């Protein structure tokens, strides 16, 4: 059984960066500028629309290579490269020293976010091997709208509902029913976790494995 669809970033220059784990949350923000007119003799001024401001998409990514023992900096460096100036992009002019970093798009299944620049990024290393090699990191990204383009609603790529996911690291002796009891207070929900991770034997999940824990589907009335 196939695992969950993995999210990725694709840059203007064609570079594709796959997320090791799908983000648990995505936050879109949008603001408009309004200017009050004079309000002499009135309780409140009439607001006049000036224009829209760039929308933003913020997300946190977990990067973990403890299962392979490889350097997680390979993945963090790929993200940081998105903020480097690329002289091969359109509009660059070495004679005037004009160049810029690439714009990017965030993809997750059928989700294609708006074209954006990476305005801010923060990488925090949280776990290291005995020789000091980083094995785990968290990356916080803020993507800001590049130009006037429709900002589409964010949906789960498989269910088309705003269902989010978290991640669980299996400890020795844990089984899927125990994990389901911990996250859902219902051990019978283990099949939901098994399907999301392509697990064949729910009683033999290796310790140290990272499992996607889907949120329970929302039941609608009527």
C-alpha positions in Angstrom: 0.0 0.0 0.0 1.4 3.4 -0.9 2.3 5.9 1.8 0.9 9.4 2.2 1.6 12.0 -0.5 4.8 13.9 0.3 4.9 17.7 0.1 7.7 19.5 -1.7 9.0 22.9 -2.7 9.8 23.7 -6.4 11.8 26.7 -7.2 11.8 28.9 -10.3 15.1 27.4 -11.4 13.5 23.9 -11.3 15.0 22.6 -8.1 12.7 20.3 -6.2 13.0 19.8 -2.4 11.0 17.0 -1.0 9.8 17.2 2.6 11.0 14.3 4.8 7.7 14.7 6.7 4.6 16.5 5.8 4.0 19.7 7.8 1.5 19.5 10.6 0.1 23.0 10.0 -0.1 25.5 7.1 -1.0 29.1 7.9 -2.2 31.6 5.2 -2.4 35.3 6.0 -3.8 38.1 3.9 -4.3 41.8 4.6 -5.8 44.8 2.8 -4.9 48.5 3.2 -7.7 50.9 4.0 -7.5 54.6 4.6 -10.1 56.6 6.6 -11.6 59.8 5.1 -12.2 62.9 7.2 -15.0 62.4 9.7 -16.0 65.9 10.7 -19.4 65.8 12.3 -19.6 62.0 12.2 -19.0 59.2 14.7 -16.6 57.3 12.4 -14.9 57.9 9.1 -15.7 56.1 5.9 -12.9 53.7 5.0 -11.5 53.9 1.5 -9.8 50.9 0.0 -6.1 51.5 -1.0 -5.0 48.0 -2.2 -4.2 44.5 -1.1 -1.0 43.4 0.6 1.0 40.3 -0.3 -0.4 37.1 1.2 1.9 34.8 3.2 2.2 31.1 3.7 4.0 29.9 6.8 5.0 26.3 7.6 7.3 24.3 9.9 9.2 21.3 8.6 10.7 18.5 10.6 13.9 17.1 9.2 15.1 13.8 10.7 17.8 11.5 9.5 18.4 9.4 12.6 17.1 6.3 10.8 19.9 6.5 8.2 22.6 8.2 10.3 23.3 10.7 7.5 23.9 14.4 7.9 20.6 16.3 8.1 22.5 19.5 6.9 22.2 18.1 3.3 18.5 18.9 3.6 18.8 22.2 5.5 21.4 23.5 3.1 19.0 22.8 0.2 16.4 24.9 1.9 18.8 27.7 2.6 19.9 27.7 -1.0 16.5 29.0 -1.9 17.5 32.4 -0.4 20.7 32.7 -2.4 21.0 35.0 -5.4 20.8 33.2 -8.7 22.4 35.2 -11.6 20.8 32.9 -14.2 17.3 34.0 -13.5 15.2 36.3 -15.7 15.9 39.9 -15.0 19.5 39.4 -13.9 22.1 41.8 -15.3 25.7 41.5 -14.2 26.5 44.9 -15.7 24.2 46.6 -13.2 24.8 44.0 -10.5 21.1 43.1 -10.5 20.1 39.6 -9.4 17.7 38.0 -7.1 16.9 34.6 -5.4 14.2 32.4 -7.1 10.5 32.4 -6.4 9.1 29.0 -5.2 5.8 27.1 -5.0 4.7 24.7 -2.3 3.1 21.5 -3.6 1.2 18.8 -1.7 -0.7 16.4 -3.8 -3.4 18.4 -5.6 -2.4 21.5 -3.6 -0.4 24.1 -5.6 0.2 27.2 -3.6 0.7 30.7 -4.9 4.0 31.8 -6.4 6.1 33.2 -3.5 9.5 34.4 -2.4 11.1 32.9 0.7 11.0 36.0 2.9 12.3 34.4 6.1 13.8 31.1 7.2 15.0 29.8 10.5 16.8 26.4 11.0 17.2 24.9 14.4 19.3 21.8 14.9 17.9 19.7 17.8 19.8 16.4 17.8 23.4 15.4 17.0 25.5 12.2 16.6 28.4 11.6 19.0 30.8 13.1 16.5 28.7 16.3 16.3 27.0 15.6 13.0 23.5 17.0 13.1 20.7 14.4 12.7 17.6 16.4 13.4 16.4 19.9 12.6 13.4 22.1 12.5 12.9 24.6 9.7 10.5 27.6 9.9 9.6 29.2 6.5 7.6 32.3 5.6 6.7 32.5 2.0 5.4 35.8 0.7 3.3 36.2 -2.4 5.4 37.2 -5.4 2.8 38.9 -7.5 -1.0 39.3 -7.9 -2.2 35.7 -8.1 -5.2 33.9 -6.6 -4.5 32.4 -3.2 -6.3 29.0 -3.2 -7.7 27.4 -0.1 -5.5 24.8 1.4 -6.9 21.3 1.5 -5.7 17.8 2.4 -4.5 16.3 -1.0 -6.4 13.1 -0.5 -9.6 13.9 1.3 -10.1 17.6 0.2 -10.7 18.6 3.8 -8.5 20.6 6.1 -7.1 17.5 7.8 -3.7 17.8 9.4 -1.1 15.3 10.4 1.4 14.8 13.3 4.4 12.5 13.6 5.0 9.8 16.2 8.3 8.0 16.9 7.8 4.4 17.8 9.5 3.2 21.1 10.5 -0.3 21.9 7.5 -2.5 22.7 4.9 -0.2 21.0 2.3 -1.6 18.7 -0.2 0.3 16.4 -3.1 -0.3 18.7 -1.2 1.2 21.6 -0.2 4.2 19.5 -3.9 4.6 18.4 -5.0 4.5 22.0 -2.4 7.2 22.9 -3.4 9.6 20.1 -7.1 8.8 19.6 -8.1 7.2 23.0 -9.3 4.3 20.8 -7.0 1.3 20.0 -9.4 0.2 17.2 -8.3 3.2 15.2 -4.9 1.5 14.5 -6.0 0.8 10.9 -6.0 4.5 10.1 -2.4 4.8 11.1 -1.5 1.6 9.2 -3.1 2.8 6.0 -1.4 6.2 6.3 2.1 4.6 6.6 1.7 1.4 4.5 2.2 -0.8 7.6 1.6 -4.5 6.9 2.1 -6.0 10.3 0.7 -3.8 13.1 2.5 -5.8 15.8 6.0 -5.6 14.3 6.7 -1.9 13.7 10.5 -1.3 14.3 11.5 0.9 17.3 12.6 4.3 16.1 10.2 4.3 13.1 8.5 7.6 12.4 4.8 7.3 11.7 2.4 9.9 10.3 -0.6 10.2 12.6 -3.6 11.4 10.6 -6.3 13.5 12.3 -9.6 11.8 12.6 -12.0 12.7 9.7 -14.7 15.2 10.6 -18.2 13.8 10.7 -20.8 16.0 9.1 -24.4 16.1 10.2 -27.2 15.9 7.8 
